[in-house]
Amino acid sequence: MALAQPEPGGVLQGRTDPGTGPLRGTLATTACMETLQVGYLHAVAAAAGCSLSQPFPDNGIDWHVSHGAPEHVVDDEVTIKVQLKATYQIPPRPAGPTFGFTLDNEHLVKLARTPVAVHKILVVMLVPRERDEWLAAGHDRLDLRHCCYWTNLAGTPVTGRRRTTVRIPTARIFDDRALCEIMTRVGSGGTP
């Protein structure tokens, strides 16, 4: 039995039409965006040495991320709750110190509640509009595009009738180092 070999760009021979790219499945773009951001979270958690669990039912929080280290003061393992969102409506590398992201007020109230026993963060992924631009693979890397940013919305007031635009700091790129720093602060009794 012969196996098809990938071309240098990662596409199987005979599976593309000129100018249209590979034959992609018919899953809704928003569902694919959700899967992409979960993959991003898994990669960041793995590199940070964190474990993940998914609450069932989720009740408005997508993931619990736990970080164990004997240096933590409050416990040897600390946990945060993570809500994931993704959009292609904001271009990569947003200009300025923040960009706006709109949440339903009911969801904002859950993320903004204070005080809490377990801290929550919002992670927003900016993705290209076209799926064929979401990732690129090479022999030495897998690039996911574009980027995830995080924020702690504790204490953020509702300002809109049904939806509120919150500001996401562009300096808060969500990667393994950022996650380790978040967990270090939480592990010492602080906030994310």
C-alpha positions in Angstrom: 0.0 0.0 0.0 1.4 3.4 -1.0 1.0 6.4 1.3 0.6 9.9 -0.1 3.5 12.0 0.8 3.0 15.6 1.9 4.4 18.4 -0.3 6.8 20.8 1.3 3.9 23.1 2.2 2.2 20.3 4.1 -0.6 19.7 1.5 -1.2 16.2 0.1 -0.7 15.9 -3.6 -3.8 15.9 -5.7 -6.0 17.5 -2.9 -6.0 21.1 -4.1 -7.5 23.1 -6.9 -5.4 26.0 -8.2 -6.2 29.2 -6.2 -8.7 27.5 -3.8 -6.4 25.7 -1.3 -7.1 22.4 0.2 -10.5 20.8 0.5 -11.7 21.9 4.0 -14.6 20.4 5.9 -18.0 22.1 6.2 -17.8 22.8 10.0 -19.0 26.3 10.8 -16.2 28.9 11.0 -17.1 29.8 14.6 -16.8 26.1 15.6 -13.4 25.9 13.9 -12.3 29.1 15.7 -13.3 27.5 19.0 -11.2 24.4 18.2 -8.2 26.5 17.2 -8.2 28.6 20.4 -8.5 25.4 22.5 -5.4 24.1 20.7 -3.6 27.3 21.5 -4.6 27.0 25.2 -3.4 23.4 25.3 0.0 24.4 23.8 0.4 27.2 26.3 -0.6 25.0 29.2 1.8 22.2 28.1 4.7 24.6 27.8 3.9 26.2 31.2 3.6 22.8 33.0 -0.1 23.2 33.7 -2.9 20.7 33.7 -6.3 21.5 32.1 -9.8 20.3 33.0 -13.0 21.2 31.3 -16.0 21.7 33.6 -19.1 19.8 32.6 -21.5 21.6 32.1 -19.3 24.6 31.6 -21.7 27.2 33.1 -20.0 30.1 31.3 -16.4 29.1 32.0 -14.5 27.0 29.4 -11.5 25.7 31.2 -9.8 25.3 34.6 -6.0 25.6 34.5 -4.0 24.3 37.4 -0.3 24.9 38.2 1.6 22.9 40.8 4.8 24.2 42.5 6.1 23.8 46.0 6.9 27.5 46.0 3.2 28.5 46.0 2.3 30.0 49.4 -1.5 29.4 49.4 -1.4 25.7 48.3 1.0 23.5 46.4 -1.4 23.7 43.4 -3.4 26.7 42.3 -6.2 27.0 39.7 -7.6 29.7 37.6 -10.7 29.7 35.4 -10.4 30.6 31.7 -13.0 31.9 29.4 -12.0 31.7 25.7 -13.2 34.0 22.9 -12.1 34.4 19.3 -12.7 36.9 16.6 -11.6 37.7 13.1 -13.1 41.2 13.2 -10.0 42.7 14.9 -6.8 42.8 12.7 -3.5 41.4 14.0 -1.2 43.6 16.1 -3.9 46.0 17.2 -2.7 49.6 17.4 -2.6 51.2 20.8 -2.4 49.9 24.3 -5.8 48.2 24.2 -8.5 46.9 21.8 -12.2 46.7 22.4 -14.0 43.4 22.7 -17.8 43.1 23.3 -19.3 40.7 25.8 -22.9 39.9 26.6 -23.6 41.6 30.0 -24.6 38.3 31.6 -21.2 36.9 30.7 -19.4 40.0 31.9 -21.1 39.8 35.3 -19.8 36.3 35.7 -16.2 37.3 34.7 -16.3 40.5 36.7 -17.5 39.1 40.0 -15.4 39.9 43.0 -14.4 38.7 45.5 -13.9 35.1 44.2 -12.4 31.9 45.5 -10.9 31.0 42.1 -9.8 33.8 39.9 -11.0 34.1 36.3 -9.3 35.5 33.2 -10.7 36.2 29.7 -8.5 35.0 26.8 -9.3 36.6 23.4 -7.8 35.1 20.2 -7.5 37.2 17.1 -7.6 35.0 14.0 -7.4 35.7 10.3 -10.7 35.7 8.5 -9.6 33.0 6.1 -8.9 29.5 7.6 -6.0 28.8 5.2 -4.1 31.6 7.1 -4.7 30.2 10.6 -1.6 28.1 10.8 1.6 27.2 9.0 3.8 24.2 9.6 7.4 23.6 8.9 10.0 21.0 9.9 10.9 23.0 13.0 7.7 24.8 14.0 3.9 25.1 14.0 2.8 28.8 13.8 -0.7 29.6 15.0 -2.1 32.9 13.8 -2.5 35.5 15.1 -2.4 35.8 18.9 -4.2 35.4 22.2 -4.4 38.3 24.7 -5.6 38.0 28.3 -7.2 40.2 30.9 -8.7 39.9 34.4 -12.1 41.6 34.3 -12.7 41.5 38.1 -14.7 44.6 39.1 -15.4 45.7 35.5 -18.8 47.4 35.4 -21.6 46.7 32.9 -22.1 49.8 30.8 -24.2 48.7 27.9 -27.9 47.7 27.7 -27.3 44.1 26.6 -23.6 44.1 25.8 -20.5 45.9 27.1 -17.3 46.6 25.3 -14.3 45.8 27.5 -10.7 46.8 26.8 -8.1 44.1 26.3 -4.4 45.2 26.9 -2.2 44.5 23.8 0.8 44.0 26.2 -0.8 41.0 27.7 0.0 38.3 25.2 -1.1 34.9 26.4 1.8 32.5 26.2 3.6 30.1 28.5 5.6 32.8 30.3 2.5 34.9 30.9 0.6 31.9 32.3 3.5 31.0 34.6 3.6 34.6 35.9 -0.2 34.6 36.4 0.1 31.4 38.4 3.0 32.7 40.4 0.9 35.7 41.5 -2.1 33.6 42.3 0.1 31.1 44.1 1.3 33.9 46.4 -2.2 35.0 47.3 -2.5 37.7 44.6 -4.6 38.2 41.6 -3.8 37.2 38.0 
